Amino acid sequence: MQNLSSNPTSAPGQYYGFSIQPTRLCFHLLQAPSGSVVSLEVLDDTDVVQPDNQVLVEQAKSGLATNPISDWSTDLWKTFSNWIDAIERGHIDLSRTRFRLHIVQQKSGELAELLHFSHTKEIALETVKTIKKRFNKEKPEGCKQYVKKFLSYDPEKLSQLVIQFSCECGDSDPVKPIKDFLSNTVAEPALDDVCRSVIGWIKIRSDELIGARKPAIIHKDEFADWLSTHCSKLSFDYLLTYSVPAPDPLEVAANMLNHPIMMRQLELIGRGERDKTKAMANFMRSKTGKTRWGEIGFVVESQFEDFIDNLENLWKENFLDITGSSANLTQKQQGEFVYLRCYNLTPQINGKATPEYMSRGTFQYLANERIIGWHPSYMSLLPK
């Protein structure tokens, strides 16, 4: 096999800088208020236009190969040069726009820090003086034309640009801020899948628009609707894979002794020890599953309540149907018929399938609470 040593003409760092843009677009879509429009390569690498027409433009840089905010970095000063050009051409309204330089990795630069903290006109003008003094003294070459444009720009406009400038550095993981935001509403086991889906959807959507020679503009509300639907579907799909293991047989036996009503309900219809053991195991798994799914956010309490109400209604429907149409059967046989009918029901939670033990175990919970019963005369036959 050919040795895949690095080609000196390849530029992974440069590619990384470009590839980070859809990830930043995703971050801005999550953060932007409702009614906003977020775009890629329209005003800048990424930009956000809020409903009140306040704008954020952002340049995203990778520090994989260089430091984009070192004092005389070409990246730093070319960014300001591009912003000045956009302002002068009328593409950016200086009075409504914030300017951000985002570096994926932790980097530092004295002049970038001065610019970042220049929050008043007086400080901004003083910062410009400092930059001019150092530029004249140190005479850097690579960034020369961009720094000169910066220093010769209209002082009023330049001070406003500096005031509205910010520089932020990440921690080398551009996906982490997205995960942190999504973790407020997405269950932890589903978080990686949701992140991949969200970034992939945005990448495909923006590529489609650019390929069709249209601006890569995504509306926040369109994205929010898609995300809500996707997260709901994904979370409930996890109900089938995030299954609760079967309980220990010794724990099952101990719990059978602690739930005499449940066991008596089964005895009244002639179910033996094997069926009683399975019933208790399903009850324990459903109880654990309800707790776990609630803790990690797969299902909320109101959805469990609706599920229980649905089971009660299904039991009542089958109980009345069987006891009213099976006069030829003994009451014990009728009760066994009701039990088997309910045993094979697998109602959904919020429209999504659940493991069989969830409905079977919840039926046992209802039987233990005397809310339902199997034998037609269960209320009078159970101990007081």
C-alpha angles and dihedrals in degrees: 000000000000115000106246097213116165116277108228089221093056118099113202091161092055091047090050090055091055095041092055092067098082089049090053089046088056092050092051092048090055093047101040120101120249113282094033126131119219122193144183122224095351107107093356140333087305131351140181125211111193125206090259089055093250108146137207119195118189136192112200118203133184118225092194094114104013142013106259093194101047109131098265099025113148089218092059098049096037087056091057090044091054091049091050090051091049091050093049093048090053096246093117126043104218093201093060103034137094118200121213132184110198121195116193094212131047106271135155140207130172096222094044088053092050090051092047093055097043096110100155134052092246093052092044093054090047090051090052089052090052092050091048092049093050093043092054091047101043098034099204114198110198096059097031100116093047095048091049090053089050094049095045095049119115105285095225093050092041093053090050091049091050093047091053094045124103133177122204133179128206129210097253093269109093092181095058096079088052092050091047091054095044093046088075091069108013123078112247097242090055096043099095092047092049092049092051092047094047096049091043092051091051092046093051093043094050092043090052092052094046091046089053089051091248127129111270093241121154123187115227092224093052089051093046092053092050092046093050092051093044095048092048092051094044094048093053092044086059089062087076095049102033091069127169114240120240112271124250112275091232091055090048092053092049092050092050088063090049094054106053095157093057091048093047091051088059094044090055089065095042101257113158135220094279092056091044090052092050091047092053092046090052090047092052094046093049091050092049092044092052091052095046096044090048093049094052095040103248091127132014126220095255090057091053089049091052089048092053092047089052092052091050091052092047091050092049092048092051095039092054092042095052099039091046098047104034104067089142090066127078117248089252090054091047090052092050089050091052091048094051092046091053092041090063096047116105107183118184133244111231091339096310130110119249133197114280093245091064095065095033093049093045090052087055090051090054091047091050089052090050089238088124134012141191104218112069090234096040095130094059096038098051118090114264 
